[in-house]
Amino acid sequence: MAAFPWHSRNRNYKAEFASCRLEAVPLELGDYHPLKPITVTESKTKKVSRKGSTSSTSSSSSSSVVDPLSSVLDGTDPLSMFAASADPAAMAAATDSARKKRDRDDNSIVGSDFEPWASKRGEILARYTTTEKLSINLFMGSEKGKAGTATSAMSEKVRTRLEELDDFEEGSQKELLNLTQQDYVNRIEELNQSLKDAWASDQKVKALKIVIQCSKLLSDTSVIQFYPSKFVLITDILDTFGKLVYERIFSMCVDNRSILPDHFSPENVNDTAKETCLNWFFKIASIRELIPRFYVEASILKCNKFLSKMGISECLPRLTCMVRGIGDPLVSVYARAYLCRVGMEVAPHLKESLNKNFFDFLLTFKQIHGDTVQNQLVVQGVELPSYLPLYSPAMDWIFQCISYHAPEALLTEMMERCKKLGNNALLLNSVMSAFRAEFIATRSMDFIGMIKECDESGFPKHLLFRSLGLNLALADPPEGDRLQILNEAWKVITKLKNPQDYINCAEVWVEYTCKHFTKREVNTVLADVIKHMTPDRAFEDSYPQLQSIIKKVIAHFHDFSVLFSVEKFLPFLDMFQKESVRVEVCKCIMEVFIKHQQEPTKDPVILNALLHVCKTMHDSVNALTLEDEKRMLAYLINGFIKMVSFGRDFEQQLSFYVEARSMFCNLEPVLVQLIHSVNRLAMETRKVMKGNHSRKTAAFVRACVAYCFITIPSLVGIFTRLNLYLHSGQVALANQCLSQADAFFKAAISLVPEVPKMINIDGKMRPSESFLLEFLCNFFSTLLIVPDHPEHGVLFLVRELLNVIQDYTWDDSSDDKIRIYTCVLHLLSAMSQETYLYHIDKDE
């Protein structure tokens, strides 16, 4: 029986490497190209069997470009066609698909540059609130005649429904009193749902009753501060009703499995749909009160498309005139806003009716200062400065609709008409809120002149300057006017005594200052903000505005050496006394630094300031801090550490890492980053100082090694420690720090028995053996080039590690222990060679 050899075979690594190298072979593509269409050959085999004869086979083949998915994508497969013709539900699905496409087309009439009403809805509901008790008057109608049997005659059915509607007008009244604002909102939402339920159960008259009674609520101004929010809630119901009616009539146009084209004309509408549409308009015309009749008809304005090409263009002027009958100016302006809204949705090209609404409003604007309105304000205890802003949502919307793609001449005419009213501040504010920013910016000095002439009673000038500043943040004024504009605005802003009014206005103008001026002007503005917000700790009530100011400053000053040279920037940061807000501000600063800092820095001003910022973030970490938050903070701090470089001043670089370790000891990812950075510093020192065997260089490398050896035990993750011990040992070995390398490897070996069976990875417990196997394989690969210790004998580290592996309790169902011993065999085989597979380059 042959004996096993005592030595492994000799290896010639260079020859083996050369023989295993891939041979370069030129590729002849020919006609092949991966993007060419696939040619599919279809073979058909037909087997013919006749009595008394043998079977014969005939085949035919054709080659053509076939896409096997095309028949599915274009929807022409015969099964789908058969199902569509047989199943009414399929026809309904087709109608629904067409409706969705039609809705998309209708919405695209107005471009994406037009701000939709939906984006304003939430802001209005949040701004116009009340603590007073509210009430809802519900006209529920009587129940007479509802138990009768259904009649077959159509005329009888129509008469019955008209009687029900008439009965509703004369029916019982139910009043809900002492409702809180939330109760009121909930009740309106219930009515909206009741409308949908009634419609779904084919109770069309009941649905109309709900819409009428909701529309009547818009004539009630008993709690006047809540009126804008009430308007939003009620018009949501009107929008729902208008959509249901339109879709109902549109669905009736489906005939013989055909549907209306996307841009249909009345000639495409069948008689049944037209009759139903007229029926709805007749029902609405029978509503006695003006306000519900106006709102309900306006909600189904789009249905005029089924009756006449000119229906909408004829209806809009009539509805515009109808609003003239509404006496309350607040109710009137919101009615005009709703008409402009539906008009922009269905016929945005009909500008004349939009302009007519605006000019009619100007004629009635003086009613605001009349005795009727003033007496109403006295009764409700509302001051004029609180009353006038109630008009802003409606006026802003009307101005937005009119100014959309409007020519310069029209906008100039509107400005002149506002001037004739004595430069009324409310109108001027709406003009600046709705008109294009470019239009406002180019006439900035004209608007400043108009603001100066405005009467401040009821609408303060600082709000006008705020609106002007919002426009100037979006568009640039003439260069020659910029400084004068800032001076004129700041004269008014700095005189404000109320801290909240001041900061709301200053926040807007900070962006203008940063955009067009230098750090000198920005420093002046920041100093003025500190001056106004420090007394009585007023800054504590204005953290959102102060945060906005910081974001605007750092968004325009990407050079942090310039930013931190702004004298008042750091004192401005000191106003953020609340820890959570201060941390958010620090995160914003670090995000901008990481994003825009292109080159490493050693600027002491930047380093000291950002170390303070990072320390603030680090010190916010406690036992309750979420892991995601810790990861974010560590990412930002590590981003800063990576951007610090002192060039070849290695000692200063190490001193920075020592200081950073003391400041950020509670964030493990930061400590890991610091260890990696110090290891890279040691390797960079070896590369730069190659051939220089000075004691100073050796001492510095040992200091780097010691830094890592001291820091690693403070880490929690056991595999993090193991891998860093191994990596740091490799760095020490590369720098001929043999005793330090041995220390790292011994520490890693002593840590192996502490590896638990299960470890937490991303919140889940996982077996640890696969990770331990990977580490040990890397460890054995490193031990190939570790010199033997003169006092501890040959392969002392290998022997110690094998003892640890032998004593470790392995999973009996796993082959990881066998894999590790296989790695040991690989190591011993490599060690037996005259030339090692790899080695560490020594200094020359």
PyMOL commands that set and color helices and strands:
alter all, ss='L'
color gray80, all
select helices_A, chain A and resi 13-20+70-73+78-86+88-107+118-127+154-169+181-200+204-219+224-251+266-268+271-285+290-299+301-306+311-323+329-346+351-369+371-380+384-403+408-420+425-434+437-442+444-453+461-474+479-493+499-516+519-533+535-541+543-556+560-563+569-573+579-596+604-619+627-642+650-663+668-688+695-714+718-734+738-754+769-783+796-807+816-831
alter helices_A, ss='H'
color red, helices_A
select strands_A, chain A and resi 39-48+56-65+134-139+173-179+758-761+764-767
alter strands_A, ss='S'
color yellow, strands_A
deselect
rebuild
show_as cartoon
